[in-house]
Amino acid sequence: MKLEELPKIYDLSASDPRSELIDRSAQSHEELQRIDRIMAEMGRLRAVERKISLASQQYMQLNETDMRAVRFLISAKNTGSFVTPSALAKHLKISTASVTKMIDKMEKAGHVVRTAHPTDRRSLCVEVTNGAHIAAREQVGRHHAARFGAAARLSQAEQETVIRFLAETAHDVEASIASVREPGVPAA
């Protein structure tokens, strides 16, 4: 695979030219170039994923939260799990009132159906329709499946390195969220 030229907006020299955020004094020029390339490729991947997400939302005429609900419902269907409106609200981190409104809209559009809970007569379940399942698989699933090929082409050692990198990146970025404070607000 030929590496393409990527925008320089991800280069540390463009985003942190005076090393105010990152002390780079211990890295060689070559190491910094490789790190810049990793950041650029991560940015390119995020851009592609945004493009896929927007195209899928437009195709299915759903917003981002609705698409997250569809993915959750498909996963539940594939694993034989039952999803109640309250479980869906918890997964999406939205109120049960918002979920009810969303389910009403998605049911009217033919994306979901309400069914009786198989073991709790007082509860309802929400299921993705076959049409919505097929549409999501064609629009989103095929793109996500493409990731498998890239991962499968790596050696076991490369896979372990990528796993460690992604896990550490997620951890470090998550930790940075807690450390950010509003401008002008002193640290506690």
Backbone torsions as a table, in degrees:
resi	resn	phi	psi	omega
1	MET	NA	127.7	179.3
2	LYS	-80.8	130.3	177.9
3	LEU	-78.8	130.1	-179.7
4	GLU	-92.8	158.4	176.7
5	GLU	-71.6	128.9	-178.7
6	LEU	-110.9	157.0	180.0
7	PRO	-59.8	148.6	-178.1
8	LYS	-82.0	1.8	-177.8
9	ILE	-63.6	-20.5	-179.8
10	TYR	-90.5	-9.3	179.3
11	ASP	-64.2	139.1	177.8
12	LEU	-60.0	-32.3	179.9
13	SER	-66.1	-22.6	178.3
14	ALA	-92.8	-34.9	-175.6
15	SER	-92.6	-24.9	-178.4
16	ASP	-146.6	64.4	-171.8
17	PRO	-63.2	-27.2	-177.9
18	ARG	-103.6	15.7	179.6
19	SER	54.3	39.7	179.0
20	GLU	-77.7	-28.8	-179.1
21	LEU	-100.5	-34.6	-174.4
22	ILE	-131.3	122.7	174.5
23	ASP	-80.5	111.6	-177.5
24	ARG	-105.5	12.5	-173.8
25	SER	-64.9	-23.2	-178.1
26	ALA	-86.7	-10.6	-178.2
27	GLN	-96.8	142.7	175.3
28	SER	-76.5	167.2	178.0
29	HIS	-58.2	-41.7	-179.5
30	GLU	-65.0	-40.9	177.7
31	GLU	-62.7	-43.0	179.4
32	LEU	-64.0	-37.2	177.4
33	GLN	-64.3	-41.1	178.5
34	ARG	-66.3	-41.2	178.7
35	ILE	-64.2	-42.4	175.8
36	ASP	-57.5	-41.4	-179.5
37	ARG	-65.1	-41.4	177.5
38	ILE	-60.8	-47.0	-179.5
39	MET	-62.1	-40.0	179.0
40	ALA	-65.3	-42.2	179.4
41	GLU	-67.5	-36.6	175.6
42	MET	-64.2	-40.7	177.1
43	GLY	-63.4	-40.8	178.7
44	ARG	-64.7	-41.5	178.3
45	LEU	-62.5	-44.3	177.9
46	ARG	-60.4	-40.1	179.7
47	ALA	-64.6	-42.3	178.3
48	VAL	-64.5	-42.6	179.8
49	GLU	-65.2	-37.8	176.0
50	ARG	-62.9	-41.5	179.5
51	LYS	-61.8	-45.3	177.9
52	ILE	-62.7	-45.4	-178.7
53	SER	-60.7	-46.3	179.8
54	LEU	-64.8	-42.2	179.1
55	ALA	-63.1	-40.7	179.2
56	SER	-66.3	-42.9	178.6
57	GLN	-61.3	-43.1	-180.0
58	GLN	-66.2	-43.7	-178.9
59	TYR	-61.0	-45.4	-177.3
60	MET	-90.0	-3.1	-178.8
61	GLN	54.8	49.2	179.1
62	LEU	-128.7	155.6	174.8
63	ASN	-90.1	-179.3	-175.5
64	GLU	-61.8	-42.8	179.7
65	THR	-65.5	-41.3	177.2
66	ASP	-59.6	-41.9	-179.7
67	MET	-65.9	-38.6	176.5
68	ARG	-62.8	-38.4	177.5
69	ALA	-64.3	-44.2	179.2
70	VAL	-60.3	-45.3	179.4
71	ARG	-60.6	-42.2	178.8
72	PHE	-63.5	-43.7	-179.4
73	LEU	-67.6	-36.4	176.5
74	ILE	-65.0	-44.2	178.5
75	SER	-60.0	-43.1	178.6
76	ALA	-62.8	-43.5	179.8
77	LYS	-62.1	-42.6	-178.5
78	ASN	-67.2	-25.4	-178.8
79	THR	-104.0	2.8	179.0
80	GLY	74.4	22.5	179.2
81	SER	-92.5	157.2	177.9
82	PHE	-109.5	138.5	-177.7
83	VAL	-117.4	120.6	174.0
84	THR	-90.5	160.6	175.9
85	PRO	-56.5	-37.8	-180.0
86	SER	-68.9	-35.1	176.2
87	ALA	-66.5	-37.4	178.0
88	LEU	-66.8	-41.9	177.5
89	ALA	-60.4	-43.6	179.9
90	LYS	-63.3	-44.2	179.8
91	HIS	-62.4	-43.3	-177.1
92	LEU	-81.8	-10.3	-177.9
93	LYS	58.9	46.5	175.4
94	ILE	-131.8	167.3	-177.2
95	SER	-71.0	158.1	177.1
96	THR	-65.4	-31.9	176.4
97	ALA	-63.7	-41.8	177.6
98	SER	-65.3	-37.7	178.7
99	VAL	-65.8	-41.8	178.9
100	THR	-59.5	-45.1	178.5
101	LYS	-62.1	-43.3	179.8
102	MET	-64.0	-45.2	-179.7
103	ILE	-62.5	-42.1	177.7
104	ASP	-56.6	-47.3	-179.2
105	LYS	-64.6	-45.0	-177.4
106	MET	-71.5	-31.3	177.0
107	GLU	-68.3	-42.6	178.4
108	LYS	-61.1	-35.4	179.6
109	ALA	-81.6	-5.9	178.1
110	GLY	85.3	16.7	-179.2
111	HIS	-89.3	-30.6	-179.1
112	VAL	-136.7	162.4	172.2
113	VAL	-133.2	150.7	172.4
114	ARG	-94.4	136.9	178.2
115	THR	-133.3	161.7	176.0
116	ALA	-70.2	140.4	176.3
117	HIS	-67.7	134.8	-174.9
118	PRO	-68.6	-22.5	-177.1
119	THR	-122.6	-14.7	-178.1
120	ASP	-122.0	103.6	-174.8
121	ARG	-63.2	-20.2	-178.7
122	ARG	-83.0	-12.8	-173.5
123	SER	-108.8	156.2	171.4
124	LEU	-111.5	156.7	173.5
125	CYS	-116.5	158.7	175.1
126	VAL	-117.0	131.1	179.3
127	GLU	-129.0	145.4	174.6
128	VAL	-75.8	141.3	178.4
129	THR	-76.4	159.6	177.6
130	ASN	-59.6	-39.2	179.1
131	GLY	-62.1	-44.2	178.9
132	ALA	-68.1	-37.0	178.7
133	HIS	-62.4	-46.9	179.6
134	ILE	-64.3	-44.8	-180.0
135	ALA	-60.9	-43.8	179.5
136	ALA	-65.4	-40.0	179.5
137	ARG	-63.3	-42.7	-179.6
138	GLU	-70.2	-37.8	-176.5
139	GLN	-84.1	-41.1	-173.8
140	VAL	-110.2	-45.3	-174.2
141	GLY	-56.0	-42.9	-179.5
142	ARG	-63.6	-36.9	178.8
143	HIS	-68.3	-42.2	179.4
144	HIS	-66.8	-34.6	179.2
145	ALA	-64.7	-26.7	179.1
146	ALA	-62.8	-27.4	177.5
147	ARG	-62.8	-33.5	-178.3
148	PHE	-57.3	-44.3	-179.2
149	GLY	-59.4	-43.8	179.6
150	ALA	-63.2	-42.1	-180.0
151	ALA	-70.2	-37.7	-178.3
152	ALA	-68.5	-26.8	179.7
153	ARG	-76.0	-10.9	179.1
154	LEU	-82.1	150.6	173.1
155	SER	-72.3	168.2	178.4
156	GLN	-59.0	-42.7	179.9
157	ALA	-64.1	-40.9	178.1
158	GLU	-65.3	-41.4	178.0
159	GLN	-59.7	-44.1	179.2
160	GLU	-62.9	-38.4	178.6
161	THR	-65.5	-44.0	179.5
162	VAL	-64.3	-43.5	178.4
163	ILE	-58.1	-48.6	-179.7
164	ARG	-62.1	-44.3	179.8
165	PHE	-60.2	-49.2	-178.0
166	LEU	-65.3	-41.6	179.0
167	ALA	-64.0	-44.7	179.5
168	GLU	-67.6	-37.3	178.1
169	THR	-63.5	-47.7	179.1
170	ALA	-59.9	-44.0	179.7
171	HIS	-62.1	-49.6	-177.5
172	ASP	-64.3	-40.5	179.8
173	VAL	-68.8	-41.5	177.0
174	GLU	-59.5	-44.0	179.4
175	ALA	-64.6	-33.2	-179.3
176	SER	-68.8	-26.3	179.1
177	ILE	-61.3	-44.0	-178.7
178	ALA	-68.5	-25.1	-175.4
179	SER	-88.1	-10.4	-178.7
180	VAL	-81.1	132.2	177.4
181	ARG	-126.7	159.6	-177.8
182	GLU	-65.7	145.4	177.9
183	PRO	-56.9	136.0	177.1
184	GLY	85.1	-5.6	179.0
185	VAL	-96.3	120.3	-178.1
186	PRO	-68.4	153.6	176.6
187	ALA	-67.4	148.3	-178.2
188	ALA	-73.6	NA	NA
